[in-house]
Amino acid sequence: MNVLVINAGSSSLKYQLMDPDTGVVLAKGLCERIGLDGKFTYKPQIEGKETLKAVDVAMPTHSEAIAAVLGALVDEKNGVIGSMQEIQAVGHRVVHGGEAFNKSVVITEEVMKAVEDCIPLAPLHNPANITGIRACEKAMPGVPMAAVFDTAFHQTMPAKAFTYALPYDYYKTDKVRRYGFHGTSHMYVSARAAEMLDKPASELKIITCHLGNGSSVTAVDGGKSVDTSMGFTPVAGLPMGTRVGDIDAGILQYLMNKYKLSIDEMLDILNKKSGVMGVSGVSSDFRDLEEAAEKGNQQAALAIDMFNYGVKKLIGAYAAAMGGVDAIVFTAGVGENSPEQRLEIGSDLEFMGVKMDAEANKCRGKEQVISAADSRVKVLLIPTDEELMIARDTAALCK
């Protein structure tokens, strides 16, 4: 079964065509600058087929972007399938499902209405996701489609974990609560960890660390999310590439009053000018920070230390919340590719049964046990594969 996975942004669209049963990717790529001067990238994963990189393609809307994707997939010379009929289903990443969805669902008009109702909770993301779905429906009438939600995995959190200490009416009336994000990634790597440990997920307590430009840590107890670091929005939790993470709300009032900032200006600072970029003054890319720190840049070193310290604290907190931990998983850009940061985060946790293997940890981007053989808590590096998770969910719903 071939599933087309779509991740639509406001001016971009990522895609992969894959067989979820085997995990084989037939083609993948990206549509960029939709509505501007469209750029189209197509990477067939079959030998002898030509790659297209940032080719100029007119994409005034997402409909033209989808048409470009489908045209490339069935192209007589460089296509990877013979006809559109070989795409049996489409899986869409949808950022926010609110409390309406605790799992992936087949897309219906009722589902679309519920996704639209969540727009106030994700005003930048859900409208783009809806646009991508509508464009696919127009281009591929009759093909079953599924919505896979970033927030769904975290709907198993108990009230004590997701409720904010605000007047309770804000939750009852306005649905202000912790939602959490990166759910598809946390679900994938926690399930994969159980497979690597050869134990049922229901018997394991796992802490998953999705670390990159956007970062979150999740406590997974018995295969279910019971706490996570992102909150009502993705700006909460760890200091990230440009997002501030957790902050005393009184600071906002202080800065807004002193510098006459509007709430929109303040949120722009919190989302786009803070995090490790704000602290370092160098970059939001951890590779640049590591290079700068090696050359003696103290602010870059501080930004890295703050990030690593934040992850370490969450690991300790979530181990306490679950009453123990069997495995810690590192994934995503930093988690998969920075041995130095993994080692720093995992060090000094011997008191809770974590013992890193410095030599095994010297790897990037591949599945590996990176804890010592006698470590009571296993530490794993697992590359995330959100597209495969979306494809699997879609296939299960649409067969």
Secondary structure, DSSP 4 states (H G I P E B T S, - for coil): --EEEEEE-SS-EEEEEEETTTTEEEEEEEEESTTSS-EEEEEE-STTPPPEEEEE---SSHHHHHHHHHHHHT-TTT-SSSSGGG--EEEEEES--TTT-SS-EE--HHHHHHHHHTGGGSTTTHHHHHHHHHHHHHHSTT--EEEEETTGGGGG--HHHH--SS-THHHHHH--S---S-HHHHHHHHHHHHHHHTS-GGG-EEEEEE-SSS-EEEEEETTEEEEES--SSTTSSS--SS---S--HHHHHHHHHHHT--HHHHHHHHHHS-HHHHHHSS-S-HHHHHHHHHTT-HHHHHHHHHHHHHHHHHHHHHHHHHT--SEEEEEHHHHHH-HHHHHHHHTT-GGGTB-B-TTTT---SS-EE-B-TT-SBEEEE----HHHHHHHHHHHHH-
